[in-house]
Amino acid sequence: MQKIKNLAFLFLVVLLLSSCGEYHKILNKGTAEEQYKMAVKMYESKKYSKALRLFEKITPSYRGKPQMERISFMIAQSNFNEKNYSISGYYFDRFTKSYPKSSKAEEAAFLSAYSYKLASPVFSKDPTDTNKALEAFQTFINTYPDSDKLDEANKHYKELRYKLQKKYFEIAKTYYRTADYDLRNYKAAIQAFDNLLSDYLGSEFKEEALFYRLKAAHDFVLKSTPRRIPDRAEDAIEAYEKLKRSFPESKYMEESNKMLATLKAEKKKAEDAIAKQKEYENTLKKK
């Protein structure tokens, strides 16, 4: 029995070496047709990295020929299976544009978007692939409204949209948290919260964003000179009104009401100081 097992193992080793030798021979010296057949064989055997090396070699020979449609899809799928998601996203997208009438076009459109989603990093990193995935899923949803992948596409789209909102929300909060060290960051925080609220209507972060927008504007007032306080206080009061209109029962209302009282008091104090200064200047002019 052991002898039979040893012979079987030896046979497999010989077969494997023979197969590897054949692959390298065709890869390096085979004709384009031989390389194509070997590439398909490697692809169907799930040896995607080997298939990709062959596809790279034969692409110039098959460009413009009927086989190129199949080759293009297998290149994209091989990269996907090798977890080269940014690359597969690109190739699937190129496939849909090159072969819009292909029976594989819908599948490629979905996989392009899904590839970019898988390549999309955590929310704190560069959102390039996240944006590509959002755009690709939106295109898929618009192009294939009857697809059986529609629900899944919508789910992925919502997850990606949430990820981007979280990123921009955290950026705005970072500006606010560092504003004590750089007063310019109050303006940056206010602008960032405004951008988030205008770019993502109905955002899951709307209530908190409105509150922090108010808080940034409120704190900016407290750091301002009397001359600048009235306008900045007015802006902060408007931010309070937006929060109250949108979320009258907000958990932040108690703190927001205290900020409103402070803003009104600071605004009146500044206006009184400005009025006294003008009165003093007018008195000097009359003398």
RALIN-V316701 format. One line per field, one symbol per residue. ss: DSSP state (H for helix, E for strand, C for the rest). A space follows every 10 residues. Layout:
BEGIN
ss = ???
END
This chain:
BEGIN
ss = CHHHHHHHHH HHHHHHHHHH HHHHHHHHHC CHHHHHHHHH HHHHCCCHHH HHHHHHHHHH HHCCCCHHHH HHHHHHHHHH HCCCHHHHHH HHHHHHHHCC CCCCHHHHHH HHHHHHHHHC CCCCCCCHHH HHHHHHHHHH HHHCCCCCCH HHHHHHHHHH HHHHHHHHHH HHHHHHHCCC CCCHHHHHHH HHHHHHHHHC CCCCCHHHHH HHHHHHHHHH HHCCCHHHHH HHHHHHHHHH HHHHHHCCCC CCHHHHHHHH HHHHHHHHHH HHHHHHHHHH HHHHHHC
END
